[in-house]
Amino acid sequence: MKPIVIIDYGMGNLRSVQKALEKVGHAAIITSDPNQLAEAEKVILPGVGAFRDAITRLHEAGMVTPLIDHIHANKPFLGICLGLQLLFTKSYEDGEFAGLDLFKGEVVRFPDQPGLKVPHMGWNQLHIRRRAPVLEDVADGTAFYFVHSYYVVPAHADVIATETDYPTPFTSMIWRDNVFATQFHPEKCQRAGLQILHKFATLR
């Protein structure tokens, strides 16, 4: 089995994702080479930082076409944090910027309201709406680690796999066919997060 390919476009804790995969027995390489991405069997797109910078760097690195081709070829894909948001039509982070438009919807900021800290940071529970294959061993209500100020609002609710309350429900994971993407950080979530990464790594 080929190593899992982690996309390096200059944003995200790439090494922590790689180490988490290695911990559960799966080889992973970090690459900024579009050719390696094009040949990958499984791909992970992590990301931390601003949407505008991320989408710009993906285009500049020549990663957009092989990434979209990978997904359209029905090969397993996992987006993490900003790697979830980039899949949607557009983001309103510091302006309005076009995303990859693989899923219809928008990326919006948590509202300013008394008692609500933004960014949303720390451990919070998942409420499973559709049990994606990577959630097979994850109990409803399990807590995962989040750090984000923006979240996705899918145009179609049938892609939502989990929601999380802050204080009202927002989409914390999506799933459609071969595409899985989380707002939380499985690589920082100990046993439950490692279970998700292991399940992704063993998808056929």
C-alpha positions in Angstrom: 0.0 0.0 0.0 1.3 3.4 -0.9 2.0 5.9 1.9 -0.8 8.4 2.6 0.1 11.8 1.0 -0.2 14.9 3.3 -0.3 18.1 1.2 2.3 20.7 2.1 1.3 24.2 0.9 2.9 26.0 3.8 0.0 26.0 6.2 -0.8 23.5 8.9 0.7 21.1 11.5 1.8 18.6 8.9 4.3 16.8 11.1 1.8 16.2 13.9 -0.6 14.6 11.4 2.2 12.4 10.0 3.2 11.4 13.5 -0.4 10.5 14.5 -0.7 8.3 11.4 2.6 6.6 12.2 1.5 6.0 15.8 -1.4 3.8 14.5 0.9 2.0 12.0 0.4 3.9 8.7 3.2 5.5 6.6 2.6 9.0 5.4 4.7 11.4 3.4 4.5 15.2 3.4 4.8 16.7 -0.1 4.6 19.9 -2.1 5.0 18.0 -5.3 1.8 18.0 -7.5 3.1 14.8 -9.2 3.2 12.9 -5.9 -0.3 14.1 -5.2 -1.5 13.0 -8.6 -0.2 9.4 -7.9 -1.6 9.2 -4.3 -4.1 6.6 -3.2 -5.2 8.6 -0.1 -4.7 12.3 0.5 -5.0 14.5 3.6 -5.3 18.3 3.4 -4.6 19.8 6.8 -4.6 23.6 7.4 -4.2 26.3 10.0 -4.4 30.0 9.2 -6.3 32.3 6.9 -8.5 31.0 4.0 -7.3 33.6 1.5 -3.6 32.7 2.1 -4.4 29.0 1.9 -6.4 29.0 -1.4 -3.7 31.3 -3.0 -0.9 28.9 -2.0 -2.7 25.9 -3.2 -3.1 27.5 -6.6 0.5 28.7 -6.7 1.8 25.2 -5.7 -0.1 23.6 -8.6 -2.1 21.5 -6.2 -5.6 22.4 -7.1 -6.1 20.3 -10.3 -4.5 17.1 -8.9 -6.5 17.5 -5.7 -9.8 17.9 -7.5 -8.9 15.0 -9.8 -8.1 12.8 -6.8 -11.6 13.5 -5.3 -13.4 13.0 -8.6 -11.5 9.7 -9.1 -13.3 8.5 -5.9 -10.1 8.1 -3.9 -10.2 8.7 -0.2 -9.7 12.3 0.9 -9.5 13.8 4.4 -9.6 17.5 5.1 -8.7 18.9 8.5 -9.8 22.3 9.9 -8.9 24.8 7.1 -8.8 21.7 4.9 -12.5 21.4 5.4 -13.3 25.0 4.8 -11.4 25.1 1.5 -13.7 22.6 0.0 -16.7 25.0 0.0 -17.8 27.7 -2.4 -16.6 30.7 -0.6 -15.4 32.2 2.6 -16.1 35.5 4.3 -12.9 35.5 6.3 -11.4 39.0 6.0 -13.3 39.6 2.7 -14.9 37.3 0.3 -12.8 34.6 -1.4 -13.6 31.7 -3.7 -12.9 28.2 -2.4 -12.6 24.9 -4.4 -16.5 24.7 -4.7 -16.5 20.9 -4.3 -19.3 21.4 -1.9 -21.9 24.2 -2.1 -21.9 26.4 0.9 -20.1 29.2 2.8 -17.6 29.7 5.5 -18.8 32.2 8.1 -17.6 33.6 11.4 -19.1 32.8 14.8 -21.3 35.7 15.8 -20.2 38.3 18.4 -22.4 37.7 21.4 -22.0 38.0 25.2 -20.2 35.1 26.7 -19.1 33.5 23.4 -15.4 33.4 23.0 -14.0 33.6 19.4 -12.0 31.6 18.4 -13.8 28.5 19.6 -10.9 26.8 21.3 -10.7 23.6 23.3 -12.6 20.3 23.7 -16.2 20.0 22.5 -18.6 17.2 21.8 -19.6 15.7 18.4 -23.2 14.8 17.8 -23.3 12.2 15.1 -26.0 12.9 12.4 -24.7 10.4 9.8 -22.2 7.7 10.9 -19.5 8.0 8.3 -17.2 5.0 8.0 -14.3 6.8 9.8 -16.7 7.3 12.8 -17.4 3.6 13.2 -15.7 3.3 16.6 -16.5 6.8 17.9 -19.3 7.1 20.4 -21.8 9.9 20.0 -20.9 12.7 22.4 -17.1 12.1 22.2 -15.1 15.3 22.7 -12.6 16.5 20.1 -10.2 19.4 20.0 -11.2 22.6 18.1 -9.5 25.9 17.4 -11.3 28.1 14.8 -13.2 31.4 14.4 -15.0 30.3 11.2 -17.2 27.3 10.3 -18.9 25.9 7.2 -22.5 26.2 6.4 -23.3 23.6 3.8 -26.0 24.4 1.3 -27.2 20.8 1.5 -27.7 19.2 4.9 -27.1 15.7 3.5 -23.4 16.1 3.6 -23.3 16.8 7.4 -21.8 13.9 9.4 -21.5 15.6 12.8 -22.6 18.8 14.5 -21.2 20.5 17.6 -22.9 23.1 19.8 -21.2 26.6 20.2 -23.7 27.5 21.5 -26.0 26.6 18.6 -25.2 23.7 16.4 -22.6 24.1 13.6 -21.2 21.5 11.2 -18.1 19.9 12.6 -17.7 17.1 10.0 -18.9 16.4 6.5 -18.9 13.2 4.6 -19.9 12.4 1.0 -18.7 9.2 -0.7 -14.9 9.3 -0.6 -14.6 12.7 1.0 -14.3 13.2 4.8 -13.5 16.5 6.4 -13.4 17.7 10.0 -13.4 21.1 11.7 -11.7 19.5 14.7 -8.2 18.2 14.8 -8.1 14.4 15.0 -4.3 14.4 15.3 -4.6 16.3 18.6 -7.4 14.1 20.1 -5.7 11.1 21.5 -7.5 7.8 21.2 -10.7 8.9 19.4 -8.8 11.0 16.9 -6.3 8.2 16.3 -9.3 5.9 15.6 -10.5 8.3 12.9 -7.1 8.5 11.3 -6.7 4.7 11.4 -10.1 4.1 9.9 -9.3 6.6 7.1 -6.0 4.9 6.5 -7.6 1.5 6.1 -10.4 2.5 3.7 -10.6 0.5 0.5 
